[in-house]
Amino acid sequence: MTAPRFHRFEQRLTSREMTARRAGMLIATVTVVVTLVSGVLMWLVDRNDFPNIGLGLWWAVQTVTTVGYGDVTPTTVAGRGIATIVMLTGIGFLTVVTAAITAVFVESTRRRFRASDERAEHDRHSEIVERLERIEARLFES
C-alpha cells in the first residue's frame, strides 16, 4: 500500500469513534484477509507439506480459529513464520469478540442501573416535594 493510499485508509479508519462493533468488524476483516493470504502463502512456500491450495486454506482456517487439529503442520522456517502470524491473528480475533460481548453486557447493566437510579432519584424528589407541601400546609394552618 502506498503512503497516500495508507493515509486515506488511516483517515477513514479514525474518522469515526471506535466502537466495539467497529473494532469487531475491523478485526474480523483483517482475520479473514490474513487467513486467506496465509493459506495461499503456505501453499507457495511449503509445497511438500501443503501440495494444494485447499490444504493450505484448511490449515489456515483451523489455525486462526485455534482449533489446530494437527493433521497438517508447517515444517519450514517460512511456514512457521506464517503460522505465528496466523495464530496471533486468531488470538486477537477471539480477544476482540470476547471484549465486544463483554461490552454489550456491561452497557446493558449500566443502563439498567442508570434507570434504577433515576427512578430512585425521582421517588426521592417526589417525597421531598410532598414533605414540603405538608410543612407549608401546617404553616398556613397556624
GUBANU-14948 format. One record per residue (C-alpha): x, y, z; residue number from 1. Coordinates in nm, 2 decimals, padded with zeros to 4 digits, always signed. Layout:
N
<east=X, north=Y, up=Z, resi=NUM> .
...
This chain:
142
<east=+00.00, north=+00.00, up=+00.00, resi=1> .
<east=+00.15, north=+00.33, up=-00.10, resi=2> .
<east=+00.18, north=+00.62, up=+00.15, resi=3> .
<east=-00.11, north=+00.83, up=+00.02, resi=4> .
<east=-00.34, north=+00.53, up=+00.00, resi=5> .
<east=-00.24, north=+00.42, up=+00.35, resi=6> .
<east=-00.30, north=+00.78, up=+00.47, resi=7> .
<east=-00.65, north=+00.77, up=+00.32, resi=8> .
<east=-00.72, north=+00.43, up=+00.48, resi=9> .
<east=-00.60, north=+00.56, up=+00.82, resi=10> .
<east=-00.82, north=+00.87, up=+00.79, resi=11> .
<east=-01.12, north=+00.65, up=+00.71, resi=12> .
<east=-01.04, north=+00.42, up=+01.00, resi=13> .
<east=-01.01, north=+00.70, up=+01.25, resi=14> .
<east=-01.27, north=+00.94, up=+01.12, resi=15> .
<east=-01.54, north=+00.79, up=+01.34, resi=16> .
<east=-01.54, north=+00.68, up=+01.70, resi=17> .
<east=-01.41, north=+00.33, up=+01.75, resi=18> .
<east=-01.69, north=+00.12, up=+01.90, resi=19> .
<east=-01.69, north=-00.24, up=+02.00, resi=20> .
<east=-01.89, north=-00.32, up=+01.68, resi=21> .
<east=-01.65, north=-00.13, up=+01.45, resi=22> .
<east=-01.35, north=-00.29, up=+01.62, resi=23> .
<east=-01.51, north=-00.63, up=+01.58, resi=24> .
<east=-01.57, north=-00.57, up=+01.21, resi=25> .
<east=-01.22, north=-00.45, up=+01.16, resi=26> .
<east=-01.05, north=-00.74, up=+01.33, resi=27> .
<east=-01.29, north=-00.98, up=+01.15, resi=28> .
<east=-01.19, north=-00.83, up=+00.82, resi=29> .
<east=-00.82, north=-00.85, up=+00.90, resi=30> .
<east=-00.86, north=-01.20, up=+01.02, resi=31> .
<east=-01.03, north=-01.32, up=+00.70, resi=32> .
<east=-00.77, north=-01.15, up=+00.49, resi=33> .
<east=-00.48, north=-01.29, up=+00.69, resi=34> .
<east=-00.64, north=-01.64, up=+00.68, resi=35> .
<east=-00.69, north=-01.64, up=+00.30, resi=36> .
<east=-00.34, north=-01.49, up=+00.23, resi=37> .
<east=-00.17, north=-01.72, up=+00.47, resi=38> .
<east=-00.34, north=-02.02, up=+00.32, resi=39> .
<east=-00.21, north=-01.93, up=-00.02, resi=40> .
<east=+00.13, north=-01.83, up=+00.11, resi=41> .
<east=+00.17, north=-02.16, up=+00.30, resi=42> .
<east=+00.10, north=-02.35, up=-00.02, resi=43> .
<east=+00.36, north=-02.13, up=-00.21, resi=44> .
<east=+00.64, north=-02.17, up=+00.05, resi=45> .
<east=+00.59, north=-02.52, up=+00.17, resi=46> .
<east=+00.47, north=-02.73, up=-00.12, resi=47> .
<east=+00.59, north=-03.06, up=+00.04, resi=48> .
<east=+00.36, north=-03.03, up=+00.34, resi=49> .
<east=+00.09, north=-02.83, up=+00.15, resi=50> .
<east=+00.07, north=-02.99, up=-00.20, resi=51> .
<east=-00.25, north=-02.80, up=-00.29, resi=52> .
<east=-00.41, north=-02.46, up=-00.21, resi=53> .
<east=-00.71, north=-02.63, up=-00.05, resi=54> .
<east=-00.49, north=-02.79, up=+00.21, resi=55> .
<east=-00.32, north=-02.45, up=+00.28, resi=56> .
<east=-00.65, north=-02.28, up=+00.33, resi=57> .
<east=-00.77, north=-02.57, up=+00.55, resi=58> .
<east=-00.47, north=-02.53, up=+00.77, resi=59> .
<east=-00.51, north=-02.15, up=+00.79, resi=60> .
<east=-00.88, north=-02.18, up=+00.90, resi=61> .
<east=-00.81, north=-02.44, up=+01.16, resi=62> .
<east=-00.51, north=-02.24, up=+01.29, resi=63> .
<east=-00.68, north=-01.90, up=+01.30, resi=64> .
<east=-00.98, north=-02.05, up=+01.49, resi=65> .
<east=-00.73, north=-02.20, up=+01.73, resi=66> .
<east=-00.87, north=-02.55, up=+01.67, resi=67> .
<east=-00.54, north=-02.68, up=+01.53, resi=68> .
<east=-00.62, north=-03.04, up=+01.46, resi=69> .
<east=-00.26, north=-03.11, up=+01.38, resi=70> .
<east=-00.33, north=-03.31, up=+01.07, resi=71> .
<east=-00.11, north=-03.07, up=+00.87, resi=72> .
<east=+00.17, north=-02.85, up=+01.01, resi=73> .
<east=+00.44, north=-02.64, up=+00.86, resi=74> .
<east=+00.79, north=-02.77, up=+00.88, resi=75> .
<east=+00.98, north=-02.49, up=+00.70, resi=76> .
<east=+01.10, north=-02.17, up=+00.87, resi=77> .
<east=+00.89, north=-01.96, up=+00.64, resi=78> .
<east=+00.59, north=-02.17, up=+00.71, resi=79> .
<east=+00.63, north=-02.15, up=+01.08, resi=80> .
<east=+00.67, north=-01.77, up=+01.05, resi=81> .
<east=+00.34, north=-01.75, up=+00.86, resi=82> .
<east=+00.19, north=-01.98, up=+01.13, resi=83> .
<east=+00.30, north=-01.74, up=+01.40, resi=84> .
<east=+00.12, north=-01.45, up=+01.23, resi=85> .
<east=-00.20, north=-01.66, up=+01.18, resi=86> .
<east=-00.20, north=-01.78, up=+01.54, resi=87> .
<east=-00.16, north=-01.43, up=+01.68, resi=88> .
<east=-00.43, north=-01.30, up=+01.45, resi=89> .
<east=-00.66, north=-01.58, up=+01.57, resi=90> .
<east=-00.59, north=-01.49, up=+01.93, resi=91> .
<east=-00.65, north=-01.12, up=+01.86, resi=92> .
<east=-00.98, north=-01.20, up=+01.69, resi=93> .
<east=-01.11, north=-01.41, up=+01.99, resi=94> .
<east=-01.00, north=-01.14, up=+02.23, resi=95> .
<east=-01.19, north=-00.87, up=+02.04, resi=96> .
<east=-01.50, north=-01.08, up=+02.01, resi=97> .
<east=-01.49, north=-01.16, up=+02.38, resi=98> .
<east=-01.44, north=-00.79, up=+02.46, resi=99> .
<east=-01.73, north=-00.69, up=+02.23, resi=100> .
<east=-01.96, north=-00.93, up=+02.40, resi=101> .
<east=-01.85, north=-00.82, up=+02.74, resi=102> .
<east=-01.90, north=-00.45, up=+02.64, resi=103> .
<east=-02.26, north=-00.53, up=+02.54, resi=104> .
<east=-02.33, north=-00.69, up=+02.88, resi=105> .
<east=-02.16, north=-00.41, up=+03.07, resi=106> .
<east=-02.36, north=-00.14, up=+02.88, resi=107> .
<east=-02.68, north=-00.33, up=+02.94, resi=108> .
<east=-02.62, north=-00.35, up=+03.31, resi=109> .
<east=-02.51, north=+00.02, up=+03.32, resi=110> .
<east=-02.84, north=+00.12, up=+03.15, resi=111> .
<east=-03.04, north=-00.08, up=+03.40, resi=112> .
<east=-02.86, north=+00.08, up=+03.70, resi=113> .
<east=-02.90, north=+00.42, up=+03.55, resi=114> .
<east=-03.27, north=+00.37, up=+03.50, resi=115> .
<east=-03.30, north=+00.24, up=+03.86, resi=116> .
<east=-03.10, north=+00.53, up=+03.99, resi=117> .
<east=-03.32, north=+00.78, up=+03.80, resi=118> .
<east=-03.64, north=+00.62, up=+03.94, resi=119> .
<east=-03.50, north=+00.63, up=+04.29, resi=120> .
<east=-03.40, north=+00.99, up=+04.25, resi=121> .
<east=-03.74, north=+01.08, up=+04.11, resi=122> .
<east=-03.91, north=+00.90, up=+04.40, resi=123> .
<east=-03.69, north=+01.08, up=+04.65, resi=124> .
<east=-03.76, north=+01.41, up=+04.48, resi=125> .
<east=-04.14, north=+01.34, up=+04.49, resi=126> .
<east=-04.11, north=+01.25, up=+04.86, resi=127> .
<east=-03.93, north=+01.58, up=+04.94, resi=128> .
<east=-04.19, north=+01.78, up=+04.75, resi=129> .
<east=-04.47, north=+01.61, up=+04.94, resi=130> .
<east=-04.30, north=+01.68, up=+05.27, resi=131> .
<east=-04.25, north=+02.04, up=+05.18, resi=132> .
<east=-04.62, north=+02.07, up=+05.08, resi=133> .
<east=-04.72, north=+01.92, up=+05.42, resi=134> .
<east=-04.49, north=+02.16, up=+05.60, resi=135> .
<east=-04.64, north=+02.46, up=+05.41, resi=136> .
<east=-04.99, north=+02.34, up=+05.48, resi=137> .
<east=-04.91, north=+02.32, up=+05.85, resi=138> .
<east=-04.76, north=+02.67, up=+05.84, resi=139> .
<east=-05.06, north=+02.81, up=+05.68, resi=140> .
<east=-05.30, north=+02.63, up=+05.92, resi=141> .
<east=-05.14, north=+02.81, up=+06.22, resi=142> .
